[in-house]
Amino acid sequence: MPADDELPGEFTGPVEYADWWLWLAAALLVLLVAYYLVSWWVTRAPRVPTIARQDVDVPTAQEEHLARIDRVVAQVRAGALPPRDGHQQLSEVVRSYVATVTTLPARTMALADFRERAPQELVDAIEVMYPPEFAPDASLAEDAFDTAVTQARSLVGAWT
């Protein structure tokens, strides 16, 4: 076997790849991520802003809806109305108030619609009332009624 210095001249060391391939691969990866981010941003559901109505007397609407909440609470405390029905009526009062003072179609929205399009304080109030409305067990409605009343009163009393 010949020594290293006796190898023919056509043999050379390993060939390096050009650096621009690495930069091209990185750029393509960044473009791919940007494509998915732009696709997600453009196709996501639009948030409908909750716009207060200018033609509504909000203090009067608050008084009327707070009085309705008080009537529901009194009926539940007196035993004339089951707590489950009380949750349903509280939900209806809150939805009615929101539909009265804003352009949000709260009366016809499901919980998923609220989560998608409504302000968080409204979503929180509806989430408290929603499970007891549909629960087969009356104890859930009884346990959560005071929390639902507090949420309803704070929402109607402070939300303008």
C-alpha positions in Angstrom: 0.0 0.0 0.0 1.5 3.4 -0.9 2.1 6.1 1.7 -0.3 9.1 2.0 2.0 11.4 0.1 2.1 8.9 -2.8 -1.7 9.0 -3.5 -2.8 10.3 -6.9 -3.6 14.1 -7.1 -7.2 13.6 -8.0 -8.1 12.5 -4.4 -9.1 15.4 -2.1 -10.7 15.8 1.3 -14.5 15.8 1.8 -16.6 18.4 0.0 -18.5 20.9 2.1 -22.0 21.8 1.4 -22.7 25.4 0.5 -24.0 27.5 3.4 -26.8 28.9 1.5 -28.7 25.6 1.6 -29.0 25.9 5.4 -30.3 29.5 5.1 -32.8 28.4 2.4 -34.1 25.6 4.7 -34.5 28.0 7.6 -36.3 30.6 5.4 -38.7 27.9 4.1 -39.4 26.8 7.7 -40.1 30.4 8.7 -42.4 30.8 5.7 -44.2 27.6 6.6 -44.9 28.7 10.1 -45.9 32.2 8.9 -48.4 30.5 6.4 -50.1 28.6 9.2 -50.3 31.6 11.5 -51.8 33.8 8.8 -54.2 31.0 7.8 -55.3 30.6 11.4 -55.7 34.4 11.9 -57.7 34.9 8.7 -60.1 32.0 9.2 -60.9 32.3 12.9 -64.4 33.3 13.9 -64.9 37.1 14.1 -65.6 38.5 17.5 -68.7 40.6 17.4 -68.2 43.7 19.5 -70.7 44.3 22.2 -72.0 47.7 21.4 -74.1 49.5 23.9 -77.3 50.8 22.5 -77.7 54.6 22.7 -81.5 54.6 22.7 -81.9 52.6 26.0 -82.3 54.1 29.4 -79.8 51.8 31.2 -80.6 52.8 34.8 -84.2 52.0 34.2 -83.4 48.7 32.6 -81.1 47.9 35.5 -83.8 48.6 38.0 -86.4 46.5 36.2 -84.0 43.5 35.8 -82.7 43.7 39.4 -86.4 43.7 40.5 -87.0 40.6 38.4 -84.0 38.9 40.0 -85.4 39.8 43.4 -88.8 38.3 42.5 -87.1 35.0 41.3 -85.1 34.8 44.5 -88.2 35.4 46.6 -90.1 32.7 44.8 -87.2 30.2 45.2 -86.8 31.0 48.9 -90.6 30.7 49.5 -90.5 27.2 47.8 -92.9 28.4 45.1 -90.3 27.8 42.5 -87.7 24.9 42.3 -84.1 26.1 42.2 -83.6 24.6 38.8 -86.4 26.7 37.4 -84.9 29.6 39.3 -81.7 29.1 37.4 -83.6 29.1 34.2 -85.4 32.4 35.1 -82.1 34.0 36.3 -80.5 33.1 33.0 -83.5 34.6 31.1 -83.3 37.8 33.1 -79.6 38.2 32.5 -80.0 37.4 28.8 -82.9 39.9 28.6 -80.9 42.6 30.2 -77.9 42.1 27.9 -80.2 42.0 24.8 -81.8 45.2 26.1 -78.7 47.3 26.7 -76.4 45.9 23.9 -76.7 44.7 20.4 -75.7 41.2 21.4 -78.5 38.7 20.6 -78.2 37.1 24.1 -81.7 35.6 24.1 -80.9 33.2 21.3 -77.2 32.4 22.1 -76.0 29.1 23.5 -73.1 28.8 25.9 -70.7 28.1 23.1 -71.8 31.3 21.4 -71.3 33.3 24.6 -67.8 31.9 25.0 -67.0 32.8 21.4 -68.5 36.3 21.2 -69.4 37.8 24.6 -67.3 39.6 27.2 -65.8 37.4 29.9 -68.0 38.6 32.8 -71.1 37.7 30.9 -69.6 34.3 30.1 -68.8 33.7 33.7 -72.3 34.5 34.8 -73.9 32.3 32.2 -71.5 29.4 33.0 -72.7 29.5 36.6 -76.3 29.2 35.6 -76.0 26.8 32.7 -75.2 23.4 34.4 -78.0 23.6 37.0 -80.5 24.5 34.3 -80.0 21.2 32.6 -78.9 19.0 35.5 -81.1 16.1 36.4 -80.1 16.3 40.0 -81.8 19.1 42.0 -79.0 19.3 44.5 -76.7 21.0 42.0 -79.3 23.7 41.4 -79.8 24.2 45.1 -76.0 24.4 45.8 -75.3 26.9 43.0 -78.3 29.1 43.3 -76.8 31.7 45.7 -73.7 32.0 43.4 -75.9 32.4 40.4 -77.9 35.1 42.1 -74.7 37.0 43.1 -73.4 36.7 39.5 -76.7 37.9 38.0 -77.0 40.9 40.4 -73.4 42.0 39.9 -73.7 41.7 36.1 -77.0 43.6 35.9 -75.9 46.1 38.5 -72.5 47.0 37.1 -72.7 46.2 33.4 -73.6 49.2 31.3 
